[in-house]
């Protein structure tokens, strides 16, 4: 920014030979009078009124500056200005009105009369800079001071309205601490206090303007916008701030960013319009002055670019140039921010009382009068203007009969800022003149000398100024010289005659204490779309809860796809960038927008599988009870008494326990059921298998004792030994179970490894080693039983049940051998079902294979239930 400012200064000073002689006052060594004289004069349009203290003013009263040709053989003529601007002249007259009002106010600057000296900058930096230097050095022909010092010509300057002009002028004024209060320069770069220490403004900085535009975009959720800006300090700095604000405050993106050409090049303008048409962004933000924007809007109308929502910066939001019938189809519905509108009592009467005079310092008034009434004060230069001849101005023409921007006070915006700027300087001077000795702000707490007030002394008081206008607006400056940011929100609506009318529909107040900085009457808005509703302008629609945003490669951040969250993760807000994992005992809902408790899965009594297994368990238990009843009733018959009926009863009882232990495997796992289920299962099966093993040993012993020399076999394996064997074998299993429970007891466990969306409620075995030992011990007993029964299978059928034991053990071993892989591969509750099925299958196998033949004889063939029938085969062999 410093580089740009110094570049401006270099251009100005290097072009001084073109515009005029240097106006610096130098001592006159030839006259011997000891006075200082100006070396030349600037040809400037101005207005002047004398006073005790003079305020300077810079205004854009003419649009164009005409430069004469350079011959480089003689002193160049000075440039002159054309195309008078009535609205800007009203702003200059507002300054005159404010000073007149202050002079008539006995409470503000009593006994001090303010004067003014205003110049026209002709919207050119060179002219504006010359005018500022004229205000800074003065225009008196000579001064009596030998060293060319004295009271400053102006105590402060109101203006300049242009940001570029203000940057260049403030760079010089800041060196001398001359206060400059601009009413229209908005560049945020002017807020740098070290570079521009004496610059103030009554219009908000572009930083606030950009934030205000962002608030409007945020209100309607427009996150995909185009940007067009002017190629000057105003546009470039605002565009830079806009890019940052859109990204940070709006989380949006700029679809395209186009700079308007300085030279209004038609090719560049067409390219910008093509970019606007080709983009999917339906909202176009334009930060530019009207001069840069006119060619663009002409091209927009030429190419029939409709369906766009235009957002106007304060520089053109209320410009009458665009409020035409031709541009209504394209610019209708435009939303813009404008300088705060104010009301100034008595201004219209003051404007209508204006009269021209012949003083050279008031030639701006003469220019206005000639433009207003189409006449001229120079009677000697009357000539034909086309087919009409200009008349001579009399000065008696009536302004009350005119209707122009000069007399229109319905939309006082820039003029209201001028009014506030003059009053800010006046209040600063009032505080300075009322300073009490010993309480001043300067070194030693001294006050300024009222007879020689210096501009740099006013800066300190201007920084602390604080007052309220007659319209009720509060005026003060922050540490960077910026005023409070207040904007009106404007909407361009159709007039009955087909033109455009600008309506105020809201306000942006950065100093508002309310929750919302932006207040907007949405019902009063006009939307220039077929739907008459708020348009959508997004690169991608918002991602609903349950999804996350995934940026599209090579596109801005707000162009994205919505991907559903994976199972177990959720997003419960719109446009979430990532999904959040649910806690361990929770799972994502089907919509993936909330976490719900996981379904708890276990082998339940209510489900079909649990009901089937419970029914089979109860059936097997009843079956055992039935067989036990049959055996008890026929306990004295040979079939029951054969091969130790006591072991048969013990086997039936253990099988009944095997069927009943199944119930411990069904239902929600509890600590006691987890501890008992395997203990009951292990002890019951060991009791069953050990009984079968002893029965097999008894069969073998009986046949050995029936052979010659084998009578002593049963002596060592009598009833007591049989009972003891069963007891010892079972006690060993009890010891295994006790050690298991004591060292690593099974406990309920919520398992999420099998199915992530469910909690499998199961019993953790605690120790795989002890569980394997329990099953291995049962398997060992079963294998021994099977081996002995297999060896005894060829004994006489009528007496021998070894073949039935062999068959039952074969079933038992087959079931439990297939159980191991099935148990390992079955997830969740199905592993429990596999174990229950193995218990039931092996139990039914033992029950049916061993006791079904005996029940068949007892119930259906009682004639075979005799000792002779059992021993018949043996007799035949003898």
Secondary structure as UniProt FT lines:
FT   HELIX           2..14
FT   HELIX           16..19
FT   STRAND          26..27
FT   TURN            29..31
FT   STRAND          36..37
FT   STRAND          46..49
FT   STRAND          53..59
FT   STRAND          62..66
FT   STRAND          80..84
FT   HELIX           86..103
FT   TURN            106..107
FT   TURN            110..111
FT   STRAND          114..120
FT   TURN            122..123
FT   HELIX           125..137
FT   STRAND          142..143
FT   TURN            146..147
FT   STRAND          156..158
FT   HELIX           163..173
FT   TURN            174..177
FT   STRAND          180..182
FT   HELIX           188..191
FT   TURN            193..195
FT   TURN            197..198
FT   STRAND          199..201
FT   HELIX           206..219
FT   TURN            220..221
FT   STRAND          224..230
FT   HELIX           233..248
FT   STRAND          253..260
FT   TURN            262..263
FT   HELIX           266..278
FT   STRAND          283..287
FT   HELIX           290..302
FT   TURN            303..304
FT   STRAND          309..312
FT   TURN            314..318
FT   HELIX           320..322
FT   TURN            325..327
FT   HELIX           328..331
FT   TURN            332..333
FT   STRAND          335..339
FT   TURN            345..346
FT   HELIX           347..352
FT   HELIX           360..362
FT   HELIX           363..373
FT   STRAND          375..376
FT   HELIX           379..381
FT   STRAND          384..385
FT   TURN            386..387
FT   STRAND          388..389
FT   STRAND          391..392
FT   HELIX           399..401
FT   TURN            405..407
FT   TURN            410..411
FT   HELIX           414..433
FT   TURN            437..438
FT   HELIX           443..445
FT   TURN            450..451
FT   HELIX           455..463
FT   STRAND          466..468
FT   TURN            470..471
FT   STRAND          474..477
FT   TURN            479..480
FT   STRAND          486..494
FT   TURN            496..497
FT   STRAND          500..509
FT   TURN            510..511
FT   STRAND          518..520
FT   HELIX           522..524
FT   TURN            530..531
FT   TURN            545..546
FT   STRAND          547..551
FT   TURN            553..554
FT   TURN            557..558
FT   STRAND          560..564
FT   TURN            567..568
FT   STRAND          569..570
FT   TURN            574..575
FT   STRAND          580..581
FT   TURN            584..585
FT   STRAND          586..588
FT   TURN            590..591
FT   STRAND          595..597
FT   STRAND          599..601
FT   HELIX           608..633
FT   TURN            634..636
FT   HELIX           638..641
FT   TURN            642..644
FT   HELIX           645..661
FT   HELIX           662..665
FT   HELIX           671..705
FT   TURN            708..709
FT   TURN            711..715
FT   HELIX           719..743
FT   STRAND          747..751
FT   TURN            756..757
FT   STRAND          758..764
FT   HELIX           768..791
FT   TURN            792..794
FT   TURN            797..799
FT   HELIX           802..825
FT   HELIX           829..860
FT   HELIX           862..864
FT   HELIX           867..877
//
